[in-house]
Amino acid sequence: MRRRASRMLPWIPTLLRRWRCAGEEGAAAVEMAFALPIFLLFIYGIIELGNYAFTDIAVADAARDGARYAMVRGSASPQPASSSDIATYVKGRLALGAAAQATVSVSYNPNNNPGGTVTVQVSYPFSPLMPGFGYLASMTVSASSQMTITQ
C-alpha cells in the first residue's frame, strides 16, 4: 500500500497548482491595460521636457553668443556691427529648425562705445511635439544676455 500512495503523491501538487492558477489567466492582460497608459504618459512627459529644455538652452546660448559678438564689435572696432548684423548672427547661431521664427532685439546703454553695455534679447515660439493633451500649449521661450562693450 505504501507503494501505491507514493506513486500517487507526484500527481497531487500538479492538481493543486492547476486549481490555484485557474482564476489568474487574464491577470497579466488587465495589469498591462492599467500600467501601459501611465507608462506611456510618463515617457511622453520626459520627451516633452527634454524638447523644452533643448529649446530653452538653445535660445539662451544664442543670446549669449550674440552679446559676445556685439561686445567685440562696438564703435571702436575695426568692423563695427549694427543691430541687424547682430540679429543675423544670432539667428545663424540658433540651433533650432526654424531659426527664422526667432525675434532678436539689440539695445545699447548708453551707446555703442567701449564701456557701454549691450543687451541681446532672443524670443522663440515653442510648440510641443504632440499638441492636444490640453496641459501643454504653445508658448514663447525667451532669454537675454548683457555684456560690456570692449572695442
Phi and psi in radians as a Rosetta constraint file:
Dihedral C 1 N 2 CA 2 C 2 CIRCULARHARMONIC -1.147 0.35
Dihedral N 2 CA 2 C 2 N 3 CIRCULARHARMONIC -0.581 0.35
Dihedral C 2 N 3 CA 3 C 3 CIRCULARHARMONIC -1.136 0.35
Dihedral N 3 CA 3 C 3 N 4 CIRCULARHARMONIC -0.737 0.35
Dihedral C 3 N 4 CA 4 C 4 CIRCULARHARMONIC -1.156 0.35
Dihedral N 4 CA 4 C 4 N 5 CIRCULARHARMONIC -0.679 0.35
Dihedral C 4 N 5 CA 5 C 5 CIRCULARHARMONIC -1.162 0.35
Dihedral N 5 CA 5 C 5 N 6 CIRCULARHARMONIC -0.674 0.35
Dihedral C 5 N 6 CA 6 C 6 CIRCULARHARMONIC -1.227 0.35
Dihedral N 6 CA 6 C 6 N 7 CIRCULARHARMONIC -0.528 0.35
Dihedral C 6 N 7 CA 7 C 7 CIRCULARHARMONIC -1.250 0.35
Dihedral N 7 CA 7 C 7 N 8 CIRCULARHARMONIC -0.496 0.35
Dihedral C 7 N 8 CA 8 C 8 CIRCULARHARMONIC -1.428 0.35
Dihedral N 8 CA 8 C 8 N 9 CIRCULARHARMONIC -0.428 0.35
Dihedral C 8 N 9 CA 9 C 9 CIRCULARHARMONIC -1.050 0.35
Dihedral N 9 CA 9 C 9 N 10 CIRCULARHARMONIC -0.647 0.35
Dihedral C 9 N 10 CA 10 C 10 CIRCULARHARMONIC -1.089 0.35
Dihedral N 10 CA 10 C 10 N 11 CIRCULARHARMONIC -0.401 0.35
Dihedral C 10 N 11 CA 11 C 11 CIRCULARHARMONIC -1.391 0.35
Dihedral N 11 CA 11 C 11 N 12 CIRCULARHARMONIC -0.457 0.35
Dihedral C 11 N 12 CA 12 C 12 CIRCULARHARMONIC -1.144 0.35
Dihedral N 12 CA 12 C 12 N 13 CIRCULARHARMONIC -0.827 0.35
Dihedral C 12 N 13 CA 13 C 13 CIRCULARHARMONIC -1.082 0.35
Dihedral N 13 CA 13 C 13 N 14 CIRCULARHARMONIC -0.583 0.35
Dihedral C 13 N 14 CA 14 C 14 CIRCULARHARMONIC -1.132 0.35
Dihedral N 14 CA 14 C 14 N 15 CIRCULARHARMONIC -0.739 0.35
Dihedral C 14 N 15 CA 15 C 15 CIRCULARHARMONIC -1.136 0.35
Dihedral N 15 CA 15 C 15 N 16 CIRCULARHARMONIC -0.702 0.35
Dihedral C 15 N 16 CA 16 C 16 CIRCULARHARMONIC -1.148 0.35
Dihedral N 16 CA 16 C 16 N 17 CIRCULARHARMONIC -0.673 0.35
Dihedral C 16 N 17 CA 17 C 17 CIRCULARHARMONIC -1.126 0.35
Dihedral N 17 CA 17 C 17 N 18 CIRCULARHARMONIC -0.701 0.35
Dihedral C 17 N 18 CA 18 C 18 CIRCULARHARMONIC -1.132 0.35
Dihedral N 18 CA 18 C 18 N 19 CIRCULARHARMONIC -0.655 0.35
Dihedral C 18 N 19 CA 19 C 19 CIRCULARHARMONIC -1.152 0.35
Dihedral N 19 CA 19 C 19 N 20 CIRCULARHARMONIC -0.764 0.35
Dihedral C 19 N 20 CA 20 C 20 CIRCULARHARMONIC -1.170 0.35
Dihedral N 20 CA 20 C 20 N 21 CIRCULARHARMONIC -0.692 0.35
Dihedral C 20 N 21 CA 21 C 21 CIRCULARHARMONIC -1.530 0.35
Dihedral N 21 CA 21 C 21 N 22 CIRCULARHARMONIC -0.107 0.35
Dihedral C 21 N 22 CA 22 C 22 CIRCULARHARMONIC -1.121 0.35
Dihedral N 22 CA 22 C 22 N 23 CIRCULARHARMONIC -0.591 0.35
Dihedral C 22 N 23 CA 23 C 23 CIRCULARHARMONIC -1.592 0.35
Dihedral N 23 CA 23 C 23 N 24 CIRCULARHARMONIC 0.038 0.35
Dihedral C 23 N 24 CA 24 C 24 CIRCULARHARMONIC -1.929 0.35
Dihedral N 24 CA 24 C 24 N 25 CIRCULARHARMONIC 0.368 0.35
Dihedral C 24 N 25 CA 25 C 25 CIRCULARHARMONIC -1.179 0.35
Dihedral N 25 CA 25 C 25 N 26 CIRCULARHARMONIC -0.675 0.35
Dihedral C 25 N 26 CA 26 C 26 CIRCULARHARMONIC -1.774 0.35
Dihedral N 26 CA 26 C 26 N 27 CIRCULARHARMONIC 0.186 0.35
Dihedral C 26 N 27 CA 27 C 27 CIRCULARHARMONIC -1.119 0.35
Dihedral N 27 CA 27 C 27 N 28 CIRCULARHARMONIC -0.679 0.35
Dihedral C 27 N 28 CA 28 C 28 CIRCULARHARMONIC -1.145 0.35
Dihedral N 28 CA 28 C 28 N 29 CIRCULARHARMONIC -0.681 0.35
Dihedral C 28 N 29 CA 29 C 29 CIRCULARHARMONIC -1.163 0.35
Dihedral N 29 CA 29 C 29 N 30 CIRCULARHARMONIC -0.697 0.35
Dihedral C 29 N 30 CA 30 C 30 CIRCULARHARMONIC -1.167 0.35
Dihedral N 30 CA 30 C 30 N 31 CIRCULARHARMONIC -0.763 0.35
Dihedral C 30 N 31 CA 31 C 31 CIRCULARHARMONIC -1.090 0.35
Dihedral N 31 CA 31 C 31 N 32 CIRCULARHARMONIC -0.692 0.35
Dihedral C 31 N 32 CA 32 C 32 CIRCULARHARMONIC -1.148 0.35
Dihedral N 32 CA 32 C 32 N 33 CIRCULARHARMONIC -0.668 0.35
Dihedral C 32 N 33 CA 33 C 33 CIRCULARHARMONIC -1.117 0.35
Dihedral N 33 CA 33 C 33 N 34 CIRCULARHARMONIC -0.551 0.35
Dihedral C 33 N 34 CA 34 C 34 CIRCULARHARMONIC -1.422 0.35
Dihedral N 34 CA 34 C 34 N 35 CIRCULARHARMONIC -0.677 0.35
Dihedral C 34 N 35 CA 35 C 35 CIRCULARHARMONIC -1.450 0.35
Dihedral N 35 CA 35 C 35 N 36 CIRCULARHARMONIC -0.590 0.35
Dihedral C 35 N 36 CA 36 C 36 CIRCULARHARMONIC -1.083 0.35
Dihedral N 36 CA 36 C 36 N 37 CIRCULARHARMONIC -0.818 0.35
Dihedral C 36 N 37 CA 37 C 37 CIRCULARHARMONIC -1.072 0.35
Dihedral N 37 CA 37 C 37 N 38 CIRCULARHARMONIC -0.664 0.35
Dihedral C 37 N 38 CA 38 C 38 CIRCULARHARMONIC -1.154 0.35
Dihedral N 38 CA 38 C 38 N 39 CIRCULARHARMONIC -0.742 0.35
Dihedral C 38 N 39 CA 39 C 39 CIRCULARHARMONIC -1.103 0.35
Dihedral N 39 CA 39 C 39 N 40 CIRCULARHARMONIC -0.765 0.35
Dihedral C 39 N 40 CA 40 C 40 CIRCULARHARMONIC -1.159 0.35
Dihedral N 40 CA 40 C 40 N 41 CIRCULARHARMONIC -0.663 0.35
Dihedral C 40 N 41 CA 41 C 41 CIRCULARHARMONIC -1.119 0.35
Dihedral N 41 CA 41 C 41 N 42 CIRCULARHARMONIC -0.676 0.35
Dihedral C 41 N 42 CA 42 C 42 CIRCULARHARMONIC -1.093 0.35
Dihedral N 42 CA 42 C 42 N 43 CIRCULARHARMONIC -0.805 0.35
Dihedral C 42 N 43 CA 43 C 43 CIRCULARHARMONIC -1.120 0.35
Dihedral N 43 CA 43 C 43 N 44 CIRCULARHARMONIC -0.740 0.35
Dihedral C 43 N 44 CA 44 C 44 CIRCULARHARMONIC -1.055 0.35
Dihedral N 44 CA 44 C 44 N 45 CIRCULARHARMONIC -0.730 0.35
Dihedral C 44 N 45 CA 45 C 45 CIRCULARHARMONIC -1.098 0.35
Dihedral N 45 CA 45 C 45 N 46 CIRCULARHARMONIC -0.693 0.35
Dihedral C 45 N 46 CA 46 C 46 CIRCULARHARMONIC -1.127 0.35
Dihedral N 46 CA 46 C 46 N 47 CIRCULARHARMONIC -0.733 0.35
Dihedral C 46 N 47 CA 47 C 47 CIRCULARHARMONIC -1.139 0.35
Dihedral N 47 CA 47 C 47 N 48 CIRCULARHARMONIC -0.780 0.35
Dihedral C 47 N 48 CA 48 C 48 CIRCULARHARMONIC -1.158 0.35
Dihedral N 48 CA 48 C 48 N 49 CIRCULARHARMONIC -0.690 0.35
Dihedral C 48 N 49 CA 49 C 49 CIRCULARHARMONIC -1.112 0.35
Dihedral N 49 CA 49 C 49 N 50 CIRCULARHARMONIC -0.700 0.35
Dihedral C 49 N 50 CA 50 C 50 CIRCULARHARMONIC -1.125 0.35
Dihedral N 50 CA 50 C 50 N 51 CIRCULARHARMONIC -0.694 0.35
Dihedral C 50 N 51 CA 51 C 51 CIRCULARHARMONIC -1.114 0.35
Dihedral N 51 CA 51 C 51 N 52 CIRCULARHARMONIC -0.764 0.35
Dihedral C 51 N 52 CA 52 C 52 CIRCULARHARMONIC -1.148 0.35
Dihedral N 52 CA 52 C 52 N 53 CIRCULARHARMONIC -0.745 0.35
Dihedral C 52 N 53 CA 53 C 53 CIRCULARHARMONIC -1.105 0.35
Dihedral N 53 CA 53 C 53 N 54 CIRCULARHARMONIC -0.704 0.35
Dihedral C 53 N 54 CA 54 C 54 CIRCULARHARMONIC -1.080 0.35
Dihedral N 54 CA 54 C 54 N 55 CIRCULARHARMONIC -0.773 0.35
Dihedral C 54 N 55 CA 55 C 55 CIRCULARHARMONIC -1.122 0.35
Dihedral N 55 CA 55 C 55 N 56 CIRCULARHARMONIC -0.772 0.35
Dihedral C 55 N 56 CA 56 C 56 CIRCULARHARMONIC -1.091 0.35
Dihedral N 56 CA 56 C 56 N 57 CIRCULARHARMONIC -0.768 0.35
Dihedral C 56 N 57 CA 57 C 57 CIRCULARHARMONIC -1.188 0.35
Dihedral N 57 CA 57 C 57 N 58 CIRCULARHARMONIC -0.686 0.35
Dihedral C 57 N 58 CA 58 C 58 CIRCULARHARMONIC -1.117 0.35
Dihedral N 58 CA 58 C 58 N 59 CIRCULARHARMONIC -0.713 0.35
Dihedral C 58 N 59 CA 59 C 59 CIRCULARHARMONIC -1.173 0.35
Dihedral N 59 CA 59 C 59 N 60 CIRCULARHARMONIC -0.744 0.35
Dihedral C 59 N 60 CA 60 C 60 CIRCULARHARMONIC -1.124 0.35
Dihedral N 60 CA 60 C 60 N 61 CIRCULARHARMONIC -0.716 0.35
Dihedral C 60 N 61 CA 61 C 61 CIRCULARHARMONIC -1.131 0.35
Dihedral N 61 CA 61 C 61 N 62 CIRCULARHARMONIC -0.687 0.35
Dihedral C 61 N 62 CA 62 C 62 CIRCULARHARMONIC -1.144 0.35
Dihedral N 62 CA 62 C 62 N 63 CIRCULARHARMONIC -0.703 0.35
Dihedral C 62 N 63 CA 63 C 63 CIRCULARHARMONIC -1.122 0.35
Dihedral N 63 CA 63 C 63 N 64 CIRCULARHARMONIC -0.742 0.35
Dihedral C 63 N 64 CA 64 C 64 CIRCULARHARMONIC -1.141 0.35
Dihedral N 64 CA 64 C 64 N 65 CIRCULARHARMONIC -0.740 0.35
Dihedral C 64 N 65 CA 65 C 65 CIRCULARHARMONIC -1.115 0.35
Dihedral N 65 CA 65 C 65 N 66 CIRCULARHARMONIC -0.675 0.35
Dihedral C 65 N 66 CA 66 C 66 CIRCULARHARMONIC -1.139 0.35
Dihedral N 66 CA 66 C 66 N 67 CIRCULARHARMONIC -0.688 0.35
Dihedral C 66 N 67 CA 67 C 67 CIRCULARHARMONIC -1.175 0.35
Dihedral N 67 CA 67 C 67 N 68 CIRCULARHARMONIC -0.676 0.35
Dihedral C 67 N 68 CA 68 C 68 CIRCULARHARMONIC -1.120 0.35
Dihedral N 68 CA 68 C 68 N 69 CIRCULARHARMONIC -0.727 0.35
Dihedral C 68 N 69 CA 69 C 69 CIRCULARHARMONIC -1.085 0.35
Dihedral N 69 CA 69 C 69 N 70 CIRCULARHARMONIC -0.766 0.35
Dihedral C 69 N 70 CA 70 C 70 CIRCULARHARMONIC -1.259 0.35
Dihedral N 70 CA 70 C 70 N 71 CIRCULARHARMONIC -0.508 0.35
Dihedral C 70 N 71 CA 71 C 71 CIRCULARHARMONIC -1.096 0.35
Dihedral N 71 CA 71 C 71 N 72 CIRCULARHARMONIC -0.665 0.35
Dihedral C 71 N 72 CA 72 C 72 CIRCULARHARMONIC -1.707 0.35
Dihedral N 72 CA 72 C 72 N 73 CIRCULARHARMONIC 0.097 0.35
Dihedral C 72 N 73 CA 73 C 73 CIRCULARHARMONIC -2.207 0.35
Dihedral N 73 CA 73 C 73 N 74 CIRCULARHARMONIC 0.871 0.35
Dihedral C 73 N 74 CA 74 C 74 CIRCULARHARMONIC -1.383 0.35
Dihedral N 74 CA 74 C 74 N 75 CIRCULARHARMONIC -2.903 0.35
Dihedral C 74 N 75 CA 75 C 75 CIRCULARHARMONIC -1.213 0.35
Dihedral N 75 CA 75 C 75 N 76 CIRCULARHARMONIC -0.435 0.35
Dihedral C 75 N 76 CA 76 C 76 CIRCULARHARMONIC -1.539 0.35
Dihedral N 76 CA 76 C 76 N 77 CIRCULARHARMONIC -0.038 0.35
Dihedral C 76 N 77 CA 77 C 77 CIRCULARHARMONIC -1.312 0.35
Dihedral N 77 CA 77 C 77 N 78 CIRCULARHARMONIC 2.647 0.35
Dihedral C 77 N 78 CA 78 C 78 CIRCULARHARMONIC -1.084 0.35
Dihedral N 78 CA 78 C 78 N 79 CIRCULARHARMONIC -0.488 0.35
Dihedral C 78 N 79 CA 79 C 79 CIRCULARHARMONIC -2.229 0.35
Dihedral N 79 CA 79 C 79 N 80 CIRCULARHARMONIC 1.393 0.35
Dihedral C 79 N 80 CA 80 C 80 CIRCULARHARMONIC -1.152 0.35
Dihedral N 80 CA 80 C 80 N 81 CIRCULARHARMONIC 2.528 0.35
Dihedral C 80 N 81 CA 81 C 81 CIRCULARHARMONIC -1.874 0.35
Dihedral N 81 CA 81 C 81 N 82 CIRCULARHARMONIC 2.422 0.35
Dihedral C 81 N 82 CA 82 C 82 CIRCULARHARMONIC -1.541 0.35
Dihedral N 82 CA 82 C 82 N 83 CIRCULARHARMONIC 3.024 0.35
Dihedral C 82 N 83 CA 83 C 83 CIRCULARHARMONIC -1.087 0.35
Dihedral N 83 CA 83 C 83 N 84 CIRCULARHARMONIC -0.643 0.35
Dihedral C 83 N 84 CA 84 C 84 CIRCULARHARMONIC -1.234 0.35
Dihedral N 84 CA 84 C 84 N 85 CIRCULARHARMONIC -0.581 0.35
Dihedral C 84 N 85 CA 85 C 85 CIRCULARHARMONIC -1.112 0.35
Dihedral N 85 CA 85 C 85 N 86 CIRCULARHARMONIC -0.723 0.35
Dihedral C 85 N 86 CA 86 C 86 CIRCULARHARMONIC -1.166 0.35
Dihedral N 86 CA 86 C 86 N 87 CIRCULARHARMONIC -0.725 0.35
Dihedral C 86 N 87 CA 87 C 87 CIRCULARHARMONIC -1.103 0.35
Dihedral N 87 CA 87 C 87 N 88 CIRCULARHARMONIC -0.707 0.35
Dihedral C 87 N 88 CA 88 C 88 CIRCULARHARMONIC -1.130 0.35
Dihedral N 88 CA 88 C 88 N 89 CIRCULARHARMONIC -0.720 0.35
Dihedral C 88 N 89 CA 89 C 89 CIRCULARHARMONIC -1.096 0.35
Dihedral N 89 CA 89 C 89 N 90 CIRCULARHARMONIC -0.772 0.35
Dihedral C 89 N 90 CA 90 C 90 CIRCULARHARMONIC -1.106 0.35
Dihedral N 90 CA 90 C 90 N 91 CIRCULARHARMONIC -0.773 0.35
Dihedral C 90 N 91 CA 91 C 91 CIRCULARHARMONIC -1.132 0.35
Dihedral N 91 CA 91 C 91 N 92 CIRCULARHARMONIC -0.536 0.35
Dihedral C 91 N 92 CA 92 C 92 CIRCULARHARMONIC -1.259 0.35
Dihedral N 92 CA 92 C 92 N 93 CIRCULARHARMONIC -0.508 0.35
Dihedral C 92 N 93 CA 93 C 93 CIRCULARHARMONIC -1.537 0.35
Dihedral N 93 CA 93 C 93 N 94 CIRCULARHARMONIC -0.199 0.35
Dihedral C 93 N 94 CA 94 C 94 CIRCULARHARMONIC -1.250 0.35
Dihedral N 94 CA 94 C 94 N 95 CIRCULARHARMONIC 2.074 0.35
Dihedral C 94 N 95 CA 95 C 95 CIRCULARHARMONIC -1.547 0.35
Dihedral N 95 CA 95 C 95 N 96 CIRCULARHARMONIC 0.928 0.35
Dihedral C 95 N 96 CA 96 C 96 CIRCULARHARMONIC -2.274 0.35
Dihedral N 96 CA 96 C 96 N 97 CIRCULARHARMONIC 2.777 0.35
Dihedral C 96 N 97 CA 97 C 97 CIRCULARHARMONIC -1.091 0.35
Dihedral N 97 CA 97 C 97 N 98 CIRCULARHARMONIC -0.737 0.35
Dihedral C 97 N 98 CA 98 C 98 CIRCULARHARMONIC -1.980 0.35
Dihedral N 98 CA 98 C 98 N 99 CIRCULARHARMONIC 1.179 0.35
Dihedral C 98 N 99 CA 99 C 99 CIRCULARHARMONIC -1.156 0.35
Dihedral N 99 CA 99 C 99 N 100 CIRCULARHARMONIC -0.382 0.35
Dihedral C 99 N 100 CA 100 C 100 CIRCULARHARMONIC -1.170 0.35
Dihedral N 100 CA 100 C 100 N 101 CIRCULARHARMONIC -0.343 0.35
Dihedral C 100 N 101 CA 101 C 101 CIRCULARHARMONIC -1.366 0.35
Dihedral N 101 CA 101 C 101 N 102 CIRCULARHARMONIC -0.163 0.35
Dihedral C 101 N 102 CA 102 C 102 CIRCULARHARMONIC -1.254 0.35
Dihedral N 102 CA 102 C 102 N 103 CIRCULARHARMONIC 2.562 0.35
Dihedral C 102 N 103 CA 103 C 103 CIRCULARHARMONIC -1.942 0.35
Dihedral N 103 CA 103 C 103 N 104 CIRCULARHARMONIC 2.169 0.35
Dihedral C 103 N 104 CA 104 C 104 CIRCULARHARMONIC -2.090 0.35
Dihedral N 104 CA 104 C 104 N 105 CIRCULARHARMONIC 2.261 0.35
Dihedral C 104 N 105 CA 105 C 105 CIRCULARHARMONIC -2.215 0.35
Dihedral N 105 CA 105 C 105 N 106 CIRCULARHARMONIC 2.410 0.35
Dihedral C 105 N 106 CA 106 C 106 CIRCULARHARMONIC -2.116 0.35
Dihedral N 106 CA 106 C 106 N 107 CIRCULARHARMONIC 2.303 0.35
Dihedral C 106 N 107 CA 107 C 107 CIRCULARHARMONIC -2.365 0.35
Dihedral N 107 CA 107 C 107 N 108 CIRCULARHARMONIC 2.533 0.35
Dihedral C 107 N 108 CA 108 C 108 CIRCULARHARMONIC -1.982 0.35
Dihedral N 108 CA 108 C 108 N 109 CIRCULARHARMONIC 2.549 0.35
Dihedral C 108 N 109 CA 109 C 109 CIRCULARHARMONIC -2.369 0.35
Dihedral N 109 CA 109 C 109 N 110 CIRCULARHARMONIC 1.985 0.35
Dihedral C 109 N 110 CA 110 C 110 CIRCULARHARMONIC -1.448 0.35
Dihedral N 110 CA 110 C 110 N 111 CIRCULARHARMONIC -0.430 0.35
Dihedral C 110 N 111 CA 111 C 111 CIRCULARHARMONIC -2.696 0.35
Dihedral N 111 CA 111 C 111 N 112 CIRCULARHARMONIC -2.927 0.35
Dihedral C 111 N 112 CA 112 C 112 CIRCULARHARMONIC -1.553 0.35
Dihedral N 112 CA 112 C 112 N 113 CIRCULARHARMONIC 0.234 0.35
Dihedral C 112 N 113 CA 113 C 113 CIRCULARHARMONIC -1.469 0.35
Dihedral N 113 CA 113 C 113 N 114 CIRCULARHARMONIC 2.736 0.35
Dihedral C 113 N 114 CA 114 C 114 CIRCULARHARMONIC -1.014 0.35
Dihedral N 114 CA 114 C 114 N 115 CIRCULARHARMONIC 2.439 0.35
Dihedral C 114 N 115 CA 115 C 115 CIRCULARHARMONIC 1.720 0.35
Dihedral N 115 CA 115 C 115 N 116 CIRCULARHARMONIC -0.382 0.35
Dihedral C 115 N 116 CA 116 C 116 CIRCULARHARMONIC -1.382 0.35
Dihedral N 116 CA 116 C 116 N 117 CIRCULARHARMONIC 3.049 0.35
Dihedral C 116 N 117 CA 117 C 117 CIRCULARHARMONIC -2.022 0.35
Dihedral N 117 CA 117 C 117 N 118 CIRCULARHARMONIC 2.624 0.35
Dihedral C 117 N 118 CA 118 C 118 CIRCULARHARMONIC -2.090 0.35
Dihedral N 118 CA 118 C 118 N 119 CIRCULARHARMONIC 2.388 0.35
Dihedral C 118 N 119 CA 119 C 119 CIRCULARHARMONIC -2.123 0.35
Dihedral N 119 CA 119 C 119 N 120 CIRCULARHARMONIC 2.207 0.35
Dihedral C 119 N 120 CA 120 C 120 CIRCULARHARMONIC -1.994 0.35
Dihedral N 120 CA 120 C 120 N 121 CIRCULARHARMONIC 2.150 0.35
Dihedral C 120 N 121 CA 121 C 121 CIRCULARHARMONIC -2.012 0.35
Dihedral N 121 CA 121 C 121 N 122 CIRCULARHARMONIC 2.301 0.35
Dihedral C 121 N 122 CA 122 C 122 CIRCULARHARMONIC -2.169 0.35
Dihedral N 122 CA 122 C 122 N 123 CIRCULARHARMONIC 2.296 0.35
Dihedral C 122 N 123 CA 123 C 123 CIRCULARHARMONIC -2.162 0.35
Dihedral N 123 CA 123 C 123 N 124 CIRCULARHARMONIC 2.478 0.35
Dihedral C 123 N 124 CA 124 C 124 CIRCULARHARMONIC -2.492 0.35
Dihedral N 124 CA 124 C 124 N 125 CIRCULARHARMONIC 2.313 0.35
Dihedral C 124 N 125 CA 125 C 125 CIRCULARHARMONIC -1.322 0.35
Dihedral N 125 CA 125 C 125 N 126 CIRCULARHARMONIC 2.126 0.35
Dihedral C 125 N 126 CA 126 C 126 CIRCULARHARMONIC -1.727 0.35
Dihedral N 126 CA 126 C 126 N 127 CIRCULARHARMONIC 2.301 0.35
Dihedral C 126 N 127 CA 127 C 127 CIRCULARHARMONIC -2.259 0.35
Dihedral N 127 CA 127 C 127 N 128 CIRCULARHARMONIC 2.401 0.35
Dihedral C 127 N 128 CA 128 C 128 CIRCULARHARMONIC -1.148 0.35
Dihedral N 128 CA 128 C 128 N 129 CIRCULARHARMONIC 2.768 0.35
Dihedral C 128 N 129 CA 129 C 129 CIRCULARHARMONIC -1.141 0.35
Dihedral N 129 CA 129 C 129 N 130 CIRCULARHARMONIC -0.686 0.35
Dihedral C 129 N 130 CA 130 C 130 CIRCULARHARMONIC -2.204 0.35
Dihedral N 130 CA 130 C 130 N 131 CIRCULARHARMONIC 1.451 0.35
Dihedral C 130 N 131 CA 131 C 131 CIRCULARHARMONIC -1.242 0.35
Dihedral N 131 CA 131 C 131 N 132 CIRCULARHARMONIC 2.825 0.35
Dihedral C 131 N 132 CA 132 C 132 CIRCULARHARMONIC 2.039 0.35
Dihedral N 132 CA 132 C 132 N 133 CIRCULARHARMONIC -0.084 0.35
Dihedral C 132 N 133 CA 133 C 133 CIRCULARHARMONIC -1.439 0.35
Dihedral N 133 CA 133 C 133 N 134 CIRCULARHARMONIC -0.210 0.35
Dihedral C 133 N 134 CA 134 C 134 CIRCULARHARMONIC 1.648 0.35
Dihedral N 134 CA 134 C 134 N 135 CIRCULARHARMONIC -0.716 0.35
Dihedral C 134 N 135 CA 135 C 135 CIRCULARHARMONIC -1.540 0.35
Dihedral N 135 CA 135 C 135 N 136 CIRCULARHARMONIC -0.230 0.35
Dihedral C 135 N 136 CA 136 C 136 CIRCULARHARMONIC -1.908 0.35
Dihedral N 136 CA 136 C 136 N 137 CIRCULARHARMONIC 2.120 0.35
Dihedral C 136 N 137 CA 137 C 137 CIRCULARHARMONIC -2.199 0.35
Dihedral N 137 CA 137 C 137 N 138 CIRCULARHARMONIC 2.880 0.35
Dihedral C 137 N 138 CA 138 C 138 CIRCULARHARMONIC -1.183 0.35
Dihedral N 138 CA 138 C 138 N 139 CIRCULARHARMONIC 2.485 0.35
Dihedral C 138 N 139 CA 139 C 139 CIRCULARHARMONIC -2.568 0.35
Dihedral N 139 CA 139 C 139 N 140 CIRCULARHARMONIC 3.017 0.35
Dihedral C 139 N 140 CA 140 C 140 CIRCULARHARMONIC -1.890 0.35
Dihedral N 140 CA 140 C 140 N 141 CIRCULARHARMONIC 2.204 0.35
Dihedral C 140 N 141 CA 141 C 141 CIRCULARHARMONIC -1.711 0.35
Dihedral N 141 CA 141 C 141 N 142 CIRCULARHARMONIC 2.268 0.35
Dihedral C 141 N 142 CA 142 C 142 CIRCULARHARMONIC -2.396 0.35
Dihedral N 142 CA 142 C 142 N 143 CIRCULARHARMONIC 2.685 0.35
Dihedral C 142 N 143 CA 143 C 143 CIRCULARHARMONIC -2.630 0.35
Dihedral N 143 CA 143 C 143 N 144 CIRCULARHARMONIC 2.694 0.35
Dihedral C 143 N 144 CA 144 C 144 CIRCULARHARMONIC -2.411 0.35
Dihedral N 144 CA 144 C 144 N 145 CIRCULARHARMONIC 2.701 0.35
Dihedral C 144 N 145 CA 145 C 145 CIRCULARHARMONIC -2.462 0.35
Dihedral N 145 CA 145 C 145 N 146 CIRCULARHARMONIC 2.443 0.35
Dihedral C 145 N 146 CA 146 C 146 CIRCULARHARMONIC -2.250 0.35
Dihedral N 146 CA 146 C 146 N 147 CIRCULARHARMONIC 2.335 0.35
Dihedral C 146 N 147 CA 147 C 147 CIRCULARHARMONIC -2.475 0.35
Dihedral N 147 CA 147 C 147 N 148 CIRCULARHARMONIC 2.797 0.35
Dihedral C 147 N 148 CA 148 C 148 CIRCULARHARMONIC -1.556 0.35
Dihedral N 148 CA 148 C 148 N 149 CIRCULARHARMONIC 2.337 0.35
Dihedral C 148 N 149 CA 149 C 149 CIRCULARHARMONIC -1.280 0.35
Dihedral N 149 CA 149 C 149 N 150 CIRCULARHARMONIC 2.249 0.35
Dihedral C 149 N 150 CA 150 C 150 CIRCULARHARMONIC -1.790 0.35
Dihedral N 150 CA 150 C 150 N 151 CIRCULARHARMONIC -0.462 0.35
